[in-house]
């Protein structure tokens, strides 16, 4: 085999490898994005579940958001009835500054998460919590 033919084969393999690398890198862009919907008022999880959920930052929740089939956007100020549940949820929120900060910083560091939030008109500084709800559904709590 002459050197010119070897060179052409190697160039062809290099181009094929480069094209494959581009497709692999772009694969997340081809994945289907979750459907976002606004949750109805008073549809927040039980306050007894919300309290420990919001107080602990769990990086896995970002992966759950990115791989969800559907995302229910829950507005914090309408998530619970005005009664005791709303007061308990507000107390839980006030005790969770550190975990909320860590969640927001992790979201900011994840380009795919930032794109997903931007595409759905959610500002990262509004995010309070991400809670997996099962069956590919995630509740996204926002202020």
Residue frames relative to the residue before (quaternion, step in Angstrom):
aa qw qx qy qz dx dy dz
X 1.0000 0.0000 0.0000 0.0000 0.00 0.00 0.00
X 0.3682 -0.7521 0.4967 0.2281 3.57 -0.75 0.96
X 0.6738 -0.5305 0.3478 0.3791 3.58 -1.26 0.45
X 0.6186 0.5446 -0.3511 0.4445 3.62 1.02 -0.68
X 0.6611 0.4965 -0.2999 0.4758 3.59 0.97 -0.86
X 0.6307 0.5231 -0.3274 0.4705 3.59 0.98 -0.83
X 0.6506 0.5273 -0.3083 0.4513 3.57 0.95 -0.90
X 0.6652 0.4976 -0.3020 0.4677 3.58 0.95 -0.87
X 0.6359 0.5188 -0.3293 0.4669 3.61 0.99 -0.78
X 0.6721 0.4938 -0.3004 0.4629 3.58 0.91 -0.91
X 0.6313 0.5173 -0.3329 0.4721 3.59 1.01 -0.77
X 0.6528 0.5171 -0.3110 0.4580 3.57 0.97 -0.85
X 0.6505 0.5001 -0.3087 0.4811 3.58 0.99 -0.82
X 0.6374 0.5296 -0.3253 0.4555 3.57 1.01 -0.79
X 0.6601 0.4983 -0.3034 0.4733 3.59 0.96 -0.86
X 0.6415 0.5169 -0.3215 0.4669 3.58 1.02 -0.81
X 0.6560 0.5053 -0.3079 0.4686 3.58 0.95 -0.86
X 0.6453 0.5150 -0.3197 0.4648 3.58 1.00 -0.81
X 0.6520 0.5045 -0.3164 0.4694 3.59 0.95 -0.83
X 0.6436 0.5112 -0.3224 0.4695 3.59 0.98 -0.80
X 0.6457 0.5196 -0.3219 0.4577 3.58 0.98 -0.81
X 0.6354 0.5195 -0.3268 0.4685 3.59 1.00 -0.78
X 0.6638 0.5005 -0.3097 0.4614 3.60 0.91 -0.85
X 0.6445 0.5058 -0.3233 0.4735 3.60 0.97 -0.80
X 0.6685 0.4975 -0.3049 0.4612 3.59 0.92 -0.86
X 0.7170 0.4350 -0.2478 0.4850 3.58 1.05 -0.70
X 0.3903 0.7661 -0.4534 0.2349 3.60 1.23 -0.18
X 0.6548 0.5061 -0.3523 0.4371 3.66 0.84 -0.77
X 0.6149 0.5539 -0.3528 0.4366 3.59 1.10 -0.60
X 0.6859 0.4727 -0.2843 0.4746 3.58 1.15 -0.56
X 0.5269 0.6205 -0.4200 0.4012 3.60 1.22 -0.31
X 0.5117 -0.6499 0.4516 0.3344 3.57 -1.05 0.65
X 0.3985 -0.7155 0.5297 0.2206 3.53 -0.94 0.95
X 0.5372 -0.6246 0.4446 0.3516 3.59 -1.06 0.64
X 0.4678 -0.6433 0.5277 0.2981 3.53 -1.23 0.56
X 0.2240 -0.7692 0.5878 0.1124 3.58 -0.78 1.05
X 0.0596 0.7743 -0.6293 0.0317 3.57 -1.06 0.77
X 0.4738 -0.6578 0.5079 0.2913 3.54 -1.16 0.62
X 0.4001 -0.7250 0.5123 0.2276 3.57 -0.78 1.06
X 0.5396 -0.6022 0.4805 0.3396 3.54 -1.20 0.56
X 0.5980 -0.5431 0.4267 0.4067 3.60 -1.14 0.49
X 0.8219 0.2222 -0.2113 0.4801 3.54 -1.25 0.65
X 0.5377 0.6318 -0.4046 0.3848 3.59 1.10 0.61
X 0.3458 0.7361 -0.5084 0.2830 3.57 1.17 0.45
X 0.5997 -0.5423 0.4265 0.4053 3.57 -1.20 0.44
X 0.6709 -0.4570 0.3477 0.4692 3.58 -1.19 0.23
X 0.5577 -0.6212 0.4312 0.3423 3.55 -1.02 0.79
X 0.6102 0.5526 -0.3539 0.4439 3.59 1.07 -0.64
X 0.6726 0.4457 -0.2862 0.5168 3.60 1.17 -0.52
X 0.6377 0.5502 -0.3262 0.4293 3.58 1.02 -0.81
X 0.6165 0.5920 -0.3502 0.3832 3.58 0.90 -0.91
X 0.7476 0.3546 -0.2569 0.4994 3.68 0.62 -0.91
X 0.5861 0.5885 -0.3664 0.4193 3.61 1.14 -0.58
X 0.7368 0.4235 -0.2397 0.4693 3.60 0.79 -0.98
X 0.6628 0.5430 -0.3104 0.4118 3.59 1.11 -0.56
X 0.7412 0.3408 -0.2054 0.5407 3.60 1.24 -0.23
X 0.3156 -0.7295 0.5740 0.1969 3.56 -0.82 0.99
X 0.0183 -0.7828 0.6211 -0.0341 3.55 -0.85 1.04
X 0.3912 -0.7534 0.4834 0.2139 3.58 -0.37 1.26
X 0.5721 0.6087 -0.3741 0.4028 3.61 1.11 -0.64
X 0.5812 0.6006 -0.3777 0.3986 3.61 1.11 -0.59
X 0.6129 0.5289 -0.3552 0.4674 3.60 1.10 -0.59
X 0.6369 0.5020 -0.3240 0.4872 3.60 0.98 -0.79
X 0.6226 0.5359 -0.3388 0.4588 3.59 1.02 -0.77
X 0.6389 0.5209 -0.3166 0.4693 3.58 1.01 -0.82
X 0.6987 0.4895 -0.2742 0.4440 3.57 0.84 -0.99
X 0.7591 0.3621 -0.1946 0.5047 3.59 1.09 -0.64
X 0.4134 0.7278 -0.4581 0.2993 3.59 1.27 0.15
X 0.4291 -0.6470 0.5594 0.2905 3.54 -1.28 0.43
X 0.7991 0.0078 0.0077 0.6012 3.56 1.08 -0.74
X 0.1774 -0.7645 0.6154 0.0728 3.52 -1.19 0.75
X 0.1864 -0.7627 0.6141 0.0807 3.52 -0.79 1.11
X 0.2282 -0.7840 0.5665 0.1111 3.58 -0.52 1.20
X 0.1115 -0.8092 0.5768 0.0035 3.55 -0.50 1.27
X 0.2806 -0.7490 0.5776 0.1632 3.57 -0.66 1.11
X 0.5005 -0.7049 0.4178 0.2792 3.53 -0.63 1.18
X 0.7185 0.4760 -0.2794 0.4232 3.60 0.81 -0.92
X 0.7487 0.3105 -0.2340 0.5370 3.63 1.21 -0.08
X 0.4192 0.7522 -0.4335 0.2656 3.59 1.29 0.11
X 0.7953 0.1873 -0.0852 0.5703 3.59 1.12 -0.62
X 0.6281 -0.5151 0.4211 0.4036 3.54 -1.28 0.38
X 0.6539 -0.5478 0.3675 0.3705 3.53 -1.22 0.55
X 0.5850 0.6424 -0.3552 0.3449 3.60 1.12 -0.57
X 0.8560 -0.1640 0.1303 0.4727 3.51 -1.19 -0.68
X 0.6184 0.5614 -0.3621 0.4139 3.61 0.99 -0.72
X 0.6522 0.5082 -0.3243 0.4596 3.59 0.92 -0.84
X 0.6499 0.5151 -0.3133 0.4629 3.60 0.97 -0.80
X 0.6550 0.4999 -0.3055 0.4773 3.59 0.97 -0.86
X 0.6474 0.5125 -0.3182 0.4658 3.60 0.99 -0.81
X 0.6382 0.5186 -0.3222 0.4689 3.58 1.01 -0.81
X 0.6350 0.5151 -0.3258 0.4746 3.61 1.01 -0.79
X 0.6398 0.5201 -0.3218 0.4654 3.60 0.97 -0.87
X 0.6445 0.5232 -0.3135 0.4611 3.56 0.98 -0.85
X 0.6666 0.5109 -0.2978 0.4539 3.59 0.92 -0.89
X 0.6985 0.4514 -0.2612 0.4900 3.58 1.14 -0.59
X 0.6846 0.5183 -0.2542 0.4450 3.60 1.28 0.01
X 0.2181 0.8195 -0.5086 0.1486 3.60 1.17 0.41
X 0.6836 0.5054 -0.2965 0.4351 3.58 0.84 -0.97
X 0.6974 0.4623 -0.2908 0.4639 3.61 0.83 -0.93
X 0.6243 0.5218 -0.3411 0.4708 3.60 1.04 -0.68
X 0.6347 0.5235 -0.3226 0.4680 3.58 0.99 -0.83
X 0.6640 0.5020 -0.3043 0.4632 3.60 0.91 -0.92
X 0.6309 0.5278 -0.3283 0.4644 3.60 1.00 -0.79
X 0.6809 0.4895 -0.2947 0.4582 3.58 0.83 -0.95
X 0.6532 0.5046 -0.3159 0.4679 3.59 0.97 -0.80
X 0.6454 0.5043 -0.3193 0.4768 3.60 1.01 -0.77
X 0.6293 0.5172 -0.3345 0.4739 3.60 1.03 -0.73
X 0.6519 0.5223 -0.3103 0.4539 3.59 0.95 -0.88
X 0.6907 0.4794 -0.2700 0.4692 3.57 1.10 -0.70
X 0.6754 0.4633 -0.2785 0.5017 3.60 1.27 -0.17
X 0.3398 -0.7822 0.4808 0.2040 3.62 -0.21 1.23
X 0.6460 0.5165 -0.3349 0.4514 3.63 0.96 -0.75
X 0.6515 0.5020 -0.3185 0.4713 3.59 0.99 -0.79
X 0.6528 0.5130 -0.3172 0.4583 3.58 0.96 -0.83
X 0.6341 0.5175 -0.3311 0.4695 3.60 1.02 -0.78
X 0.6591 0.5177 -0.3078 0.4504 3.56 0.91 -0.93
X 0.6580 0.4916 -0.3109 0.4783 3.58 0.92 -0.86
X 0.6669 0.5075 -0.3044 0.4529 3.61 0.88 -0.93
X 0.6466 0.5270 -0.3204 0.4489 3.59 0.95 -0.85
X 0.7557 0.3497 -0.1840 0.5224 3.56 1.16 -0.60
X 0.4997 -0.7202 0.3758 0.3006 3.54 1.29 0.55
X 0.4534 0.6279 -0.4861 0.4047 3.55 0.95 0.97
X 0.2988 -0.7481 0.5681 0.1683 3.57 -0.70 1.12
X 0.5426 -0.6485 0.4228 0.3260 3.57 -0.87 0.95
X 0.6752 0.4973 -0.3022 0.4532 3.62 1.03 -0.67
X 0.5887 0.5286 -0.3778 0.4808 3.59 1.29 0.15
X 0.5624 0.6313 -0.3839 0.3711 3.59 1.19 -0.49
X 0.1772 -0.7833 0.5924 0.0641 3.53 -0.90 1.05
X 0.7913 -0.1351 0.1407 0.5794 3.57 0.91 -0.91
X 0.1965 -0.7137 0.6575 0.1407 3.51 -1.35 0.46
X 0.0049 -0.8250 0.5627 -0.0528 3.55 -0.57 1.17
X 0.3491 -0.7207 0.5554 0.2242 3.61 -0.61 1.09
X 0.1807 -0.8034 0.5626 0.0739 3.56 -0.91 0.95
X 0.6036 -0.5774 0.3462 0.4271 3.61 1.27 0.11
X 0.8327 0.2228 -0.1782 0.4745 3.54 -1.30 0.43
X 0.6993 -0.4873 0.2763 0.4440 3.60 0.99 0.80
X 0.5739 0.5708 -0.3770 0.4502 3.57 1.27 0.30
X 0.0882 -0.7760 0.6239 0.0276 3.54 -1.06 0.84
X 0.2576 -0.7090 0.6284 0.1897 3.56 -1.15 0.70
X 0.1439 -0.7719 0.6172 0.0498 3.55 -0.85 1.07
X 0.1791 -0.7986 0.5695 0.0760 3.59 -0.39 1.24
X 0.0140 -0.8038 0.5930 -0.0458 3.54 -0.81 1.09
X 0.4404 -0.6774 0.5209 0.2755 3.55 -1.24 0.53
